């Protein structure tokens, strides 16, 4: 499938799939979307729920590594220890992630981003004393996890192009993977997804969305 790089509304870059008319991040702002959805309404929200010194994060859709890089920066700045697992069946190519220039835009060392992408798959490695990364090259339905994670970033391609990734059967894997009190967060606000999350037992909130999007969803496991 054809892939090309495009610059988004906030000046940051992402990968576009023209055949699907779909992007890895919002065309209104890749970094702005990631910060709003996953950091502000995911990570910061979860950390505000109590005195937390360490956290386990699972990302569905590691993609360009932007969400992981932002999480690393937050962990380092706030001295929170994070164990981060990213699922990605089709890893991006070196030429693609190098062209993103996220480190420069976030005033971070390029070596952080390089370490994330050049590190091994299927085994955890330390990017920073406060951040351990495990990259798994599997499809989402291959995940088997039970009460292992505090926070899930659900950053799959949208329901319009890959509806199978948003079905209740797959969403149930996220519910099983979370610890009690765990949080699921996504840019998606589709009504069917919200209702399926509720049917699984989540408490679901519809929140203000990132630039260019009216709403997003956050769900909490009781």
C-alpha positions in Angstrom: 0.0 0.0 0.0 1.3 3.5 -0.9 2.6 5.6 2.0 3.7 9.2 1.9 4.7 11.8 4.4 2.5 14.9 5.0 2.9 17.9 7.2 0.0 18.4 9.7 -1.7 21.5 10.9 0.7 22.1 13.8 3.8 21.7 11.6 4.6 18.2 12.7 4.7 15.3 10.2 2.8 12.0 9.9 2.4 9.1 7.4 -0.6 9.1 5.1 -2.1 6.1 3.3 -3.7 7.7 0.2 -5.6 4.6 -0.8 -7.5 4.7 2.5 -7.5 8.5 2.9 -6.2 7.8 6.4 -3.2 9.1 8.4 -1.3 7.7 11.4 -2.1 11.0 13.2 -4.6 13.8 12.8 -3.9 16.0 9.8 -4.9 18.9 12.0 -1.8 18.3 14.2 0.0 15.1 14.9 1.8 16.3 18.1 -1.2 18.4 19.2 -3.5 15.3 18.9 -1.1 13.0 20.8 -0.6 15.4 23.6 -4.3 16.1 24.0 -5.6 12.6 23.8 -2.9 10.4 25.2 -0.9 12.6 27.5 -3.4 15.1 28.9 -6.5 12.9 29.0 -4.7 9.6 29.5 -1.4 9.7 31.3 -1.9 12.9 33.3 -5.5 11.9 34.2 -4.4 8.5 35.5 -1.5 9.9 37.5 -3.9 12.4 39.1 -6.0 9.6 40.5 -3.6 8.9 43.4 0.0 8.9 44.6 1.6 6.9 41.7 5.4 6.5 41.2 5.3 3.9 38.5 2.9 3.0 35.7 2.5 0.3 33.0 1.3 1.5 29.6 0.0 -0.5 26.6 -0.3 1.1 23.2 -2.4 -0.4 20.4 -0.6 1.0 17.4 3.0 1.9 18.1 3.3 3.4 14.6 5.7 6.3 14.4 6.6 6.1 18.1 5.2 9.6 18.8 3.0 8.6 21.7 5.9 6.6 23.3 8.3 9.6 22.8 5.9 12.0 24.5 5.4 9.5 27.4 9.1 9.2 27.8 9.5 13.0 28.0 6.7 13.1 30.6 8.2 10.3 32.7 11.6 12.0 32.7 10.3 15.4 33.5 8.0 14.2 36.4 10.3 11.4 37.6 7.6 8.7 37.0 8.8 5.2 36.2 7.0 3.8 33.1 7.0 0.4 31.6 5.7 0.8 28.0 4.5 -1.9 25.7 3.8 -1.0 22.0 1.9 -3.4 19.6 2.7 -2.9 15.9 2.1 -5.5 13.3 3.7 -3.4 10.5 6.7 -1.4 11.8 7.5 1.9 10.1 10.7 2.0 8.0 13.8 3.8 9.2 13.6 6.5 6.5 10.0 7.2 7.6 10.6 7.7 11.3 13.8 9.6 10.7 11.8 12.1 8.5 9.4 12.8 11.4 11.8 15.1 13.3 9.7 14.8 16.4 12.6 15.0 18.8 13.6 18.4 17.5 10.0 19.7 17.7 9.7 18.5 21.3 13.2 19.8 22.3 14.3 16.3 23.1 17.5 14.5 22.1 17.3 12.6 18.8 19.1 9.7 20.5 15.9 9.0 22.5 13.8 8.5 19.3 16.6 6.5 17.7 16.9 4.3 20.7 13.2 3.5 20.6 13.2 2.5 16.9 16.6 0.8 16.8 16.1 -1.2 20.0 15.1 -4.9 19.7 11.7 -6.3 19.2 10.1 -8.8 21.6 12.3 -8.0 24.6 12.2 -5.0 27.0 15.0 -2.5 26.9 15.7 0.7 28.9 15.5 3.9 26.9 16.0 5.9 30.1 16.3 4.9 33.8 12.6 6.0 34.0 11.4 4.4 30.8 11.5 0.8 29.7 10.1 -0.2 26.2 8.8 -3.5 24.9 7.9 -3.5 21.2 5.8 -6.5 20.1 5.2 -7.2 16.4 1.8 -8.9 16.6 -1.7 -8.1 15.5 -4.1 -6.8 18.2 -6.1 -10.0 18.3 -3.0 -11.9 19.3 -2.6 -10.1 22.6 -3.1 -12.2 25.7 -2.8 -10.2 28.9 -4.7 -10.2 32.2 -4.8 -7.3 34.6 -1.3 -6.2 33.6 -1.6 -2.6 32.6 -2.6 0.7 34.3 -3.3 2.6 31.0 -4.1 1.8 27.4 -3.5 4.1 24.5 -5.9 2.8 21.8 -4.5 4.4 18.6 -5.6 2.0 15.9 -6.6 3.2 12.5 -10.1 4.5 12.5 -13.3 2.4 12.4 -14.0 3.7 8.9 -11.0 1.9 7.4 -10.4 -1.0 9.9 -13.7 -1.6 11.7 -12.5 -5.0 12.8 -10.1 -3.3 15.3 -13.1 -1.6 17.0 -15.4 -4.6 17.5 -16.5 -5.6 21.0 -14.5 -8.9 20.8 -11.2 -7.0 20.4 -12.2 -4.3 22.8 -12.8 -7.0 25.4 -9.1 -7.8 25.3 -8.3 -4.3 26.5 -10.7 -4.7 29.4 -9.1 -7.9 30.4 -5.6 -6.4 30.0 -6.3 -3.6 32.4 -5.9 -3.7 36.1 -8.9 -2.6 38.2 -9.1 1.2 38.0 -7.2 1.1 34.7 -7.9 3.7 32.0 -8.5 3.3 28.3 -8.2 6.3 26.1 -8.7 7.0 22.3 -9.2 9.8 19.8 -12.3 7.9 18.6 -15.8 9.0 19.8 -18.0 6.8 17.6 -21.3 5.9 19.3 -21.0 2.1 18.6 -17.6 2.1 20.2 -18.8 3.9 23.3 -21.8 1.6 23.7 -19.5 -1.5 23.3 -17.1 -0.2 25.9 -20.0 0.4 28.3 -21.4 -3.1 27.6 -18.0 -4.6 28.6 -18.2 -2.9 32.0 -16.2 0.3 31.4 -17.4 3.6 32.8 -17.1 5.8 29.7 -16.7 9.6 29.3 -17.0 11.6 26.1 -14.5 14.5 26.3 -13.6 17.4 24.2 -11.5 16.3 21.3 -8.1 17.4 19.9 -7.9 20.2 17.2 -10.2 19.4 14.3 -12.2 16.8 16.3 -15.3 17.5 18.4 -15.0 14.6 20.9 -12.8 11.7 22.1 -13.4 8.8 24.6 -12.0 7.8 27.9 -13.1 4.6 29.7 -12.3 3.4 33.2 -12.4 -0.2 34.4 -14.1 -0.4 37.8 
